[in-house]
């Protein structure tokens, strides 16, 4: 189409140029005619000048001749113009026919080109479709091969994994059964040990819950401390220090005086275990009100026992004007100190409370005093000695606190051992009887035993 438009434009320009040439040709011819006419006019004027003198008849003749001449020349020019117009018209018709024919040929040529292009495109599309079909078939074939190869490899991997899993499972099961057997044997051994321990704990509990037995336990501990530090000549057992009372104090330490005589220092053990256990239970339960109530009860019990010691065993001048109350456990002594019983009992009842550590320190101080100083008969000097000993008690506070924590931890371990661990072992043994215990439970039991 762009080629045909260019050709039409060229043809149109050619036609315009041809018309322009025709117009120029006509103008040139008219110029020639005008020139000839001017030439004739000049000649006529010359003739007129020359023959002015001639007669009118000659002028008329000449005029007629001139008119005829001019008419003849006009007809010739008109005929020439007509011929030129006919030639131009024929040329235009020929040119128009040529242009129409050329346009027709160009259209046919363009149509033929378009048909050839369409045919080529159809052939190319068919070829591309065939190529795509071949490519699709090739891809499908390759995918099928890849899928088959993958399935074959997966099947081989599955077989390998199954074999490895079966082998590993057999090994693990064998090891697990072996471990289970060993752990069951350890459990049976531990069960026997737990039974023995439970029996011992039960015996210990019976001892601790029996009031008389607890009193005997305090006396035994007090006796062991005194006999370990003092000589037999420095103390007496079960002494009646007060003539007004029939009760005998458990131990009386002999304090020498200046006249080779001695006075007694009454020492009596007390063990208000019920009040102390009530405090411990309240602390474990986190009941603050119960803790306060139990501590008040312990303070009241200690005051009552201190009053009893004062009334029964202190008799000046046969004894010192104070006595010692021995508490057989560091925890109980610590609770008494926390309740400020050390100062209250000393101030109100002239009774000094001690624990195992502080009583041993007191006896050591007295023993050193026996060797370096003769104790005066007056008990005030003894009190001064005890005052100096009291200052030493502060040094034992940290030791007493650590001892209390250790005792508390031991009590917690016993509770755990008797309660939680016993129930756990019984539960595991029950599972063993029903064959429902999982393997992980044995690891937990073993870890607990290691702990």
MODACOR-V690589 format. One record per residue. N is the residue number from 0. SS is DSSP state (hx for helix, st for strand, lp for the rest). PHI is phi in radians with two decimals (none if undefined). NEAR is the number of other C-alpha atoms within 8 Angstrom. Layout:
BEGIN
n=N ss=SS phi=PHI near=NEAR
n=N ss=SS phi=PHI near=NEAR
END
This chain:
BEGIN
n=0 ss=lp phi=none near=5
n=1 ss=hx phi=-1.05 near=5
n=2 ss=hx phi=-1.13 near=6
n=3 ss=hx phi=-1.17 near=10
n=4 ss=hx phi=-1.11 near=8
n=5 ss=hx phi=-1.09 near=8
n=6 ss=hx phi=-1.15 near=8
n=7 ss=hx phi=-1.10 near=10
n=8 ss=hx phi=-1.10 near=8
n=9 ss=hx phi=-1.09 near=8
n=10 ss=hx phi=-1.12 near=9
n=11 ss=hx phi=-1.11 near=8
n=12 ss=hx phi=-1.11 near=8
n=13 ss=hx phi=-1.10 near=8
n=14 ss=hx phi=-1.12 near=10
n=15 ss=hx phi=-1.07 near=8
n=16 ss=hx phi=-1.10 near=8
n=17 ss=hx phi=-1.14 near=8
n=18 ss=hx phi=-1.08 near=8
n=19 ss=hx phi=-1.08 near=8
n=20 ss=hx phi=-1.10 near=8
n=21 ss=hx phi=-1.11 near=9
n=22 ss=hx phi=-1.09 near=8
n=23 ss=hx phi=-1.08 near=8
n=24 ss=hx phi=-1.05 near=8
n=25 ss=hx phi=-1.14 near=9
n=26 ss=hx phi=-1.11 near=8
n=27 ss=hx phi=-1.09 near=8
n=28 ss=hx phi=-1.09 near=8
n=29 ss=hx phi=-1.12 near=8
n=30 ss=hx phi=-1.11 near=8
n=31 ss=hx phi=-1.08 near=8
n=32 ss=hx phi=-1.11 near=9
n=33 ss=hx phi=-1.11 near=8
n=34 ss=hx phi=-1.12 near=8
n=35 ss=hx phi=-1.11 near=8
n=36 ss=hx phi=-1.15 near=8
n=37 ss=hx phi=-1.09 near=8
n=38 ss=hx phi=-1.08 near=8
n=39 ss=hx phi=-1.13 near=8
n=40 ss=hx phi=-1.08 near=8
n=41 ss=hx phi=-1.13 near=8
n=42 ss=hx phi=-1.09 near=8
n=43 ss=hx phi=-1.12 near=8
n=44 ss=hx phi=-1.09 near=8
n=45 ss=hx phi=-1.14 near=8
n=46 ss=hx phi=-1.15 near=9
n=47 ss=hx phi=-1.12 near=8
n=48 ss=hx phi=-1.14 near=7
n=49 ss=hx phi=-1.22 near=7
n=50 ss=lp phi=-1.84 near=8
n=51 ss=lp phi=-1.01 near=8
n=52 ss=lp phi=-1.45 near=5
n=53 ss=lp phi=-1.20 near=7
n=54 ss=lp phi=-1.50 near=7
n=55 ss=hx phi=-1.14 near=6
n=56 ss=hx phi=-1.20 near=6
n=57 ss=hx phi=-1.21 near=8
n=58 ss=hx phi=-1.15 near=10
n=59 ss=hx phi=-1.13 near=8
n=60 ss=hx phi=-1.08 near=8
n=61 ss=hx phi=-1.14 near=8
n=62 ss=hx phi=-1.13 near=8
n=63 ss=hx phi=-1.12 near=8
n=64 ss=hx phi=-1.10 near=8
n=65 ss=hx phi=-1.14 near=8
n=66 ss=hx phi=-1.07 near=8
n=67 ss=hx phi=-1.11 near=8
n=68 ss=hx phi=-1.09 near=8
n=69 ss=hx phi=-1.11 near=8
n=70 ss=hx phi=-1.14 near=8
n=71 ss=hx phi=-1.13 near=8
n=72 ss=hx phi=-1.16 near=8
n=73 ss=hx phi=-1.15 near=8
n=74 ss=hx phi=-1.05 near=8
n=75 ss=hx phi=-1.12 near=8
n=76 ss=hx phi=-1.15 near=9
n=77 ss=hx phi=-1.09 near=8
n=78 ss=hx phi=-1.14 near=8
n=79 ss=hx phi=-1.13 near=8
n=80 ss=hx phi=-1.13 near=9
n=81 ss=hx phi=-1.09 near=8
n=82 ss=hx phi=-1.10 near=8
n=83 ss=hx phi=-1.13 near=8
n=84 ss=hx phi=-1.11 near=8
n=85 ss=hx phi=-1.07 near=8
n=86 ss=hx phi=-1.10 near=8
n=87 ss=hx phi=-1.11 near=9
n=88 ss=hx phi=-1.10 near=8
n=89 ss=hx phi=-1.12 near=8
n=90 ss=hx phi=-1.13 near=8
n=91 ss=hx phi=-1.13 near=9
n=92 ss=hx phi=-1.08 near=8
n=93 ss=hx phi=-1.10 near=8
n=94 ss=hx phi=-1.13 near=9
n=95 ss=hx phi=-1.10 near=8
n=96 ss=hx phi=-1.09 near=8
n=97 ss=hx phi=-1.13 near=8
n=98 ss=hx phi=-1.12 near=10
n=99 ss=hx phi=-1.09 near=8
n=100 ss=hx phi=-1.14 near=8
n=101 ss=hx phi=-1.13 near=8
n=102 ss=hx phi=-1.10 near=10
n=103 ss=hx phi=-1.09 near=8
n=104 ss=hx phi=-1.10 near=8
n=105 ss=hx phi=-1.10 near=9
n=106 ss=hx phi=-1.08 near=9
n=107 ss=hx phi=-1.09 near=8
n=108 ss=hx phi=-1.12 near=8
n=109 ss=hx phi=-1.13 near=9
n=110 ss=hx phi=-1.08 near=8
n=111 ss=hx phi=-1.09 near=8
n=112 ss=hx phi=-1.11 near=8
n=113 ss=hx phi=-1.09 near=8
n=114 ss=hx phi=-1.09 near=8
n=115 ss=hx phi=-1.13 near=8
n=116 ss=hx phi=-1.12 near=8
n=117 ss=hx phi=-1.06 near=8
n=118 ss=hx phi=-1.11 near=8
n=119 ss=hx phi=-1.11 near=8
n=120 ss=hx phi=-1.10 near=8
n=121 ss=hx phi=-1.09 near=8
n=122 ss=hx phi=-1.12 near=8
n=123 ss=hx phi=-1.11 near=8
n=124 ss=hx phi=-1.08 near=8
n=125 ss=hx phi=-1.10 near=8
n=126 ss=hx phi=-1.14 near=8
n=127 ss=hx phi=-1.11 near=8
n=128 ss=hx phi=-1.10 near=8
n=129 ss=hx phi=-1.11 near=8
n=130 ss=hx phi=-1.12 near=8
n=131 ss=hx phi=-1.10 near=8
n=132 ss=hx phi=-1.11 near=8
n=133 ss=hx phi=-1.12 near=8
n=134 ss=hx phi=-1.13 near=8
n=135 ss=hx phi=-1.09 near=8
n=136 ss=hx phi=-1.09 near=8
n=137 ss=hx phi=-1.12 near=8
n=138 ss=hx phi=-1.12 near=8
n=139 ss=hx phi=-1.07 near=8
n=140 ss=hx phi=-1.11 near=8
n=141 ss=hx phi=-1.12 near=8
n=142 ss=hx phi=-1.10 near=8
n=143 ss=hx phi=-1.09 near=8
n=144 ss=hx phi=-1.12 near=8
n=145 ss=hx phi=-1.10 near=8
n=146 ss=hx phi=-1.09 near=8
n=147 ss=hx phi=-1.11 near=8
n=148 ss=hx phi=-1.16 near=8
n=149 ss=hx phi=-1.11 near=8
n=150 ss=hx phi=-1.07 near=8
n=151 ss=hx phi=-1.16 near=8
n=152 ss=hx phi=-1.17 near=8
n=153 ss=hx phi=-1.10 near=8
n=154 ss=hx phi=-1.12 near=8
n=155 ss=hx phi=-1.12 near=8
n=156 ss=hx phi=-1.11 near=8
n=157 ss=hx phi=-1.09 near=8
n=158 ss=hx phi=-1.09 near=8
n=159 ss=hx phi=-1.10 near=8
n=160 ss=hx phi=-1.11 near=8
n=161 ss=hx phi=-1.06 near=8
n=162 ss=hx phi=-1.11 near=8
n=163 ss=hx phi=-1.11 near=8
n=164 ss=hx phi=-1.10 near=8
n=165 ss=hx phi=-1.11 near=8
n=166 ss=hx phi=-1.13 near=8
n=167 ss=hx phi=-1.11 near=8
n=168 ss=hx phi=-1.10 near=8
n=169 ss=hx phi=-1.07 near=8
n=170 ss=hx phi=-1.11 near=8
n=171 ss=hx phi=-1.12 near=8
n=172 ss=hx phi=-1.10 near=8
n=173 ss=hx phi=-1.09 near=8
n=174 ss=hx phi=-1.12 near=8
n=175 ss=hx phi=-1.14 near=9
n=176 ss=hx phi=-1.09 near=8
n=177 ss=hx phi=-1.14 near=8
n=178 ss=hx phi=-1.10 near=8
n=179 ss=hx phi=-1.07 near=10
n=180 ss=hx phi=-1.10 near=8
n=181 ss=hx phi=-1.12 near=8
n=182 ss=hx phi=-1.21 near=10
n=183 ss=hx phi=-1.09 near=8
n=184 ss=hx phi=-1.10 near=8
n=185 ss=hx phi=-1.14 near=8
n=186 ss=hx phi=-1.11 near=9
n=187 ss=hx phi=-1.08 near=8
n=188 ss=hx phi=-1.11 near=8
n=189 ss=hx phi=-1.09 near=8
n=190 ss=hx phi=-1.11 near=9
n=191 ss=hx phi=-1.11 near=8
n=192 ss=hx phi=-1.13 near=8
n=193 ss=hx phi=-1.13 near=9
n=194 ss=hx phi=-1.09 near=8
n=195 ss=hx phi=-1.10 near=8
n=196 ss=hx phi=-1.14 near=8
n=197 ss=hx phi=-1.08 near=9
n=198 ss=hx phi=-1.11 near=8
n=199 ss=hx phi=-1.13 near=8
n=200 ss=hx phi=-1.14 near=10
n=201 ss=hx phi=-1.09 near=8
n=202 ss=hx phi=-1.09 near=8
n=203 ss=hx phi=-1.12 near=8
n=204 ss=hx phi=-1.12 near=8
n=205 ss=hx phi=-1.11 near=8
n=206 ss=hx phi=-1.15 near=9
n=207 ss=hx phi=-1.28 near=10
n=208 ss=hx phi=-1.52 near=8
n=209 ss=lp phi=-1.56 near=8
n=210 ss=hx phi=-1.07 near=7
n=211 ss=hx phi=-1.12 near=6
n=212 ss=hx phi=-1.11 near=10
n=213 ss=hx phi=-1.10 near=13
n=214 ss=hx phi=-1.09 near=11
n=215 ss=hx phi=-1.10 near=8
n=216 ss=hx phi=-1.06 near=8
n=217 ss=hx phi=-1.13 near=13
n=218 ss=hx phi=-1.12 near=10
n=219 ss=hx phi=-1.09 near=8
n=220 ss=hx phi=-1.14 near=9
n=221 ss=hx phi=-1.10 near=12
n=222 ss=hx phi=-1.10 near=8
n=223 ss=hx phi=-1.11 near=8
n=224 ss=hx phi=-1.17 near=10
n=225 ss=hx phi=-1.12 near=10
n=226 ss=hx phi=-1.19 near=9
n=227 ss=hx phi=-1.35 near=6
n=228 ss=hx phi=-1.88 near=10
n=229 ss=lp phi=-1.72 near=10
n=230 ss=lp phi=-1.41 near=7
n=231 ss=hx phi=-1.10 near=7
n=232 ss=hx phi=-1.38 near=6
n=233 ss=hx phi=-1.71 near=9
n=234 ss=st phi=-2.69 near=11
n=235 ss=st phi=-2.38 near=11
n=236 ss=st phi=-1.89 near=8
n=237 ss=st phi=0.87 near=9
n=238 ss=st phi=-1.86 near=10
n=239 ss=lp phi=-1.57 near=11
n=240 ss=lp phi=-1.52 near=13
n=241 ss=lp phi=-2.05 near=11
n=242 ss=lp phi=-1.12 near=6
n=243 ss=lp phi=-1.46 near=4
n=244 ss=lp phi=-2.33 near=8
n=245 ss=lp phi=-1.52 near=7
n=246 ss=lp phi=-1.27 near=7
n=247 ss=lp phi=-1.92 near=9
n=248 ss=st phi=-1.34 near=14
n=249 ss=st phi=-1.10 near=12
n=250 ss=st phi=-2.44 near=12
n=251 ss=st phi=-2.33 near=14
n=252 ss=st phi=-1.50 near=11
n=253 ss=st phi=-1.48 near=12
n=254 ss=st phi=-1.84 near=10
n=255 ss=st phi=-1.19 near=13
n=256 ss=lp phi=-2.01 near=12
n=257 ss=lp phi=-1.31 near=9
n=258 ss=lp phi=-1.70 near=4
n=259 ss=lp phi=1.10 near=6
n=260 ss=lp phi=-1.68 near=7
n=261 ss=st phi=-2.57 near=9
n=262 ss=st phi=-2.16 near=13
n=263 ss=st phi=-1.67 near=12
n=264 ss=st phi=-1.92 near=13
n=265 ss=st phi=-1.17 near=17
n=266 ss=st phi=-2.27 near=13
n=267 ss=st phi=-2.30 near=11
n=268 ss=st phi=-1.63 near=13
n=269 ss=st phi=-2.32 near=11
n=270 ss=lp phi=-2.45 near=9
n=271 ss=lp phi=-1.34 near=9
n=272 ss=hx phi=-1.17 near=8
n=273 ss=hx phi=-1.09 near=6
n=274 ss=hx phi=-1.15 near=11
n=275 ss=hx phi=-1.16 near=11
n=276 ss=hx phi=-1.13 near=8
n=277 ss=hx phi=-1.09 near=10
n=278 ss=hx phi=-1.12 near=12
n=279 ss=hx phi=-1.10 near=8
n=280 ss=hx phi=-1.12 near=8
n=281 ss=hx phi=-1.14 near=13
n=282 ss=hx phi=-1.13 near=10
n=283 ss=hx phi=-1.14 near=7
n=284 ss=hx phi=-1.42 near=6
n=285 ss=lp phi=1.26 near=6
n=286 ss=lp phi=-1.65 near=9
n=287 ss=hx phi=-1.15 near=8
n=288 ss=hx phi=-1.11 near=6
n=289 ss=hx phi=-1.17 near=9
n=290 ss=hx phi=-1.08 near=12
n=291 ss=hx phi=-1.10 near=8
n=292 ss=hx phi=-1.12 near=8
n=293 ss=hx phi=-1.15 near=13
n=294 ss=hx phi=-1.18 near=11
n=295 ss=hx phi=-1.09 near=8
n=296 ss=hx phi=-1.14 near=9
n=297 ss=hx phi=-1.10 near=12
n=298 ss=hx phi=-1.08 near=11
n=299 ss=hx phi=-1.11 near=8
n=300 ss=hx phi=-1.11 near=9
n=301 ss=hx phi=-1.12 near=10
n=302 ss=hx phi=-1.11 near=9
n=303 ss=hx phi=-1.08 near=8
n=304 ss=hx phi=-1.18 near=9
n=305 ss=hx phi=-1.15 near=12
n=306 ss=hx phi=-1.08 near=9
n=307 ss=hx phi=-1.09 near=8
n=308 ss=hx phi=-1.10 near=13
n=309 ss=hx phi=-1.09 near=13
n=310 ss=hx phi=-1.25 near=7
n=311 ss=hx phi=-1.59 near=9
n=312 ss=hx phi=-2.05 near=15
n=313 ss=lp phi=-1.61 near=15
n=314 ss=lp phi=-2.62 near=10
n=315 ss=lp phi=-1.37 near=7
n=316 ss=lp phi=-1.70 near=7
n=317 ss=lp phi=-1.23 near=9
n=318 ss=st phi=-2.24 near=13
n=319 ss=lp phi=-1.17 near=16
n=320 ss=lp phi=-1.46 near=10
n=321 ss=lp phi=-2.56 near=14
n=322 ss=st phi=-2.32 near=15
n=323 ss=st phi=-2.05 near=12
n=324 ss=st phi=-1.81 near=14
n=325 ss=st phi=-1.66 near=14
n=326 ss=st phi=-1.82 near=15
n=327 ss=lp phi=-1.31 near=14
n=328 ss=lp phi=-2.20 near=8
n=329 ss=hx phi=-1.19 near=13
n=330 ss=hx phi=-1.10 near=10
n=331 ss=hx phi=-1.13 near=10
n=332 ss=hx phi=-1.10 near=13
n=333 ss=hx phi=-1.11 near=11
n=334 ss=hx phi=-1.08 near=8
n=335 ss=hx phi=-1.10 near=12
n=336 ss=hx phi=-1.14 near=9
n=337 ss=hx phi=-1.09 near=7
n=338 ss=lp phi=-1.47 near=8
n=339 ss=lp phi=1.12 near=8
n=340 ss=hx phi=-1.23 near=12
n=341 ss=hx phi=-1.04 near=10
n=342 ss=hx phi=-1.40 near=7
n=343 ss=hx phi=-1.10 near=9
n=344 ss=hx phi=-1.18 near=14
n=345 ss=hx phi=-1.18 near=11
n=346 ss=hx phi=-1.28 near=8
n=347 ss=hx phi=-1.56 near=6
n=348 ss=hx phi=-2.15 near=11
n=349 ss=lp phi=1.01 near=11
n=350 ss=st phi=-2.15 near=14
n=351 ss=st phi=-1.83 near=11
n=352 ss=st phi=-1.61 near=12
n=353 ss=st phi=-2.41 near=12
n=354 ss=lp phi=-1.87 near=12
n=355 ss=hx phi=-0.98 near=13
n=356 ss=hx phi=-1.24 near=10
n=357 ss=hx phi=-1.20 near=10
n=358 ss=hx phi=-1.18 near=10
n=359 ss=hx phi=-1.10 near=11
n=360 ss=hx phi=-1.11 near=8
n=361 ss=hx phi=-1.08 near=10
n=362 ss=hx phi=-1.11 near=11
n=363 ss=hx phi=-1.10 near=9
n=364 ss=hx phi=-1.12 near=9
n=365 ss=hx phi=-1.11 near=8
n=366 ss=hx phi=-1.09 near=10
n=367 ss=hx phi=-1.16 near=8
n=368 ss=hx phi=-1.16 near=10
n=369 ss=hx phi=-1.05 near=10
n=370 ss=hx phi=-1.45 near=6
n=371 ss=hx phi=-1.94 near=6
n=372 ss=lp phi=-2.60 near=6
n=373 ss=lp phi=-1.49 near=9
n=374 ss=lp phi=-1.32 near=12
n=375 ss=lp phi=-1.20 near=10
n=376 ss=lp phi=-1.14 near=9
n=377 ss=lp phi=-1.26 near=7
n=378 ss=hx phi=-1.23 near=9
n=379 ss=hx phi=-1.13 near=6
n=380 ss=hx phi=-1.20 near=9
n=381 ss=hx phi=-1.09 near=11
n=382 ss=hx phi=-1.11 near=8
n=383 ss=hx phi=-1.08 near=8
n=384 ss=hx phi=-1.08 near=8
n=385 ss=hx phi=-1.16 near=9
n=386 ss=hx phi=-1.12 near=8
n=387 ss=hx phi=-1.16 near=8
n=388 ss=hx phi=-1.15 near=10
n=389 ss=hx phi=-1.04 near=8
n=390 ss=hx phi=-1.11 near=8
n=391 ss=hx phi=-1.32 near=8
n=392 ss=hx phi=-1.12 near=9
n=393 ss=hx phi=-1.06 near=7
n=394 ss=hx phi=-1.16 near=8
n=395 ss=hx phi=-1.57 near=10
n=396 ss=hx phi=-1.11 near=8
n=397 ss=hx phi=-1.13 near=7
n=398 ss=hx phi=-1.10 near=8
n=399 ss=hx phi=-1.12 near=11
n=400 ss=hx phi=-1.09 near=9
n=401 ss=hx phi=-1.09 near=8
n=402 ss=hx phi=-1.11 near=10
n=403 ss=hx phi=-1.09 near=11
n=404 ss=hx phi=-1.09 near=8
n=405 ss=hx phi=-1.12 near=8
n=406 ss=hx phi=-1.12 near=9
n=407 ss=hx phi=-1.10 near=9
n=408 ss=hx phi=-1.13 near=8
n=409 ss=hx phi=-1.09 near=8
n=410 ss=hx phi=-1.12 near=8
n=411 ss=hx phi=-1.11 near=8
n=412 ss=hx phi=-1.10 near=8
n=413 ss=hx phi=-1.12 near=9
n=414 ss=hx phi=-1.08 near=9
n=415 ss=hx phi=-1.12 near=9
n=416 ss=hx phi=-1.14 near=9
n=417 ss=hx phi=-1.34 near=10
n=418 ss=hx phi=-1.65 near=8
n=419 ss=hx phi=-1.10 near=9
n=420 ss=hx phi=-1.15 near=9
n=421 ss=hx phi=-1.12 near=10
n=422 ss=hx phi=-1.13 near=8
n=423 ss=hx phi=-1.11 near=8
n=424 ss=hx phi=-1.17 near=10
n=425 ss=hx phi=-1.09 near=8
n=426 ss=hx phi=-1.14 near=8
n=427 ss=hx phi=-1.17 near=10
n=428 ss=hx phi=-1.14 near=8
n=429 ss=hx phi=-1.12 near=8
n=430 ss=hx phi=-1.15 near=10
n=431 ss=hx phi=-1.13 near=9
n=432 ss=hx phi=-1.14 near=7
n=433 ss=hx phi=-1.63 near=7
n=434 ss=lp phi=1.02 near=6
n=435 ss=lp phi=-2.02 near=7
n=436 ss=lp phi=-1.33 near=9
n=437 ss=lp phi=-1.34 near=6
n=438 ss=hx phi=-1.11 near=8
n=439 ss=hx phi=-1.12 near=6
n=440 ss=hx phi=-1.12 near=9
n=441 ss=hx phi=-1.15 near=10
n=442 ss=hx phi=-1.10 near=8
n=443 ss=hx phi=-1.11 near=8
n=444 ss=hx phi=-1.09 near=8
n=445 ss=hx phi=-1.13 near=9
n=446 ss=hx phi=-1.11 near=8
n=447 ss=hx phi=-1.13 near=7
n=448 ss=hx phi=-1.15 near=6
n=449 ss=hx phi=-1.14 near=5
n=450 ss=lp phi=-1.05 near=4
END
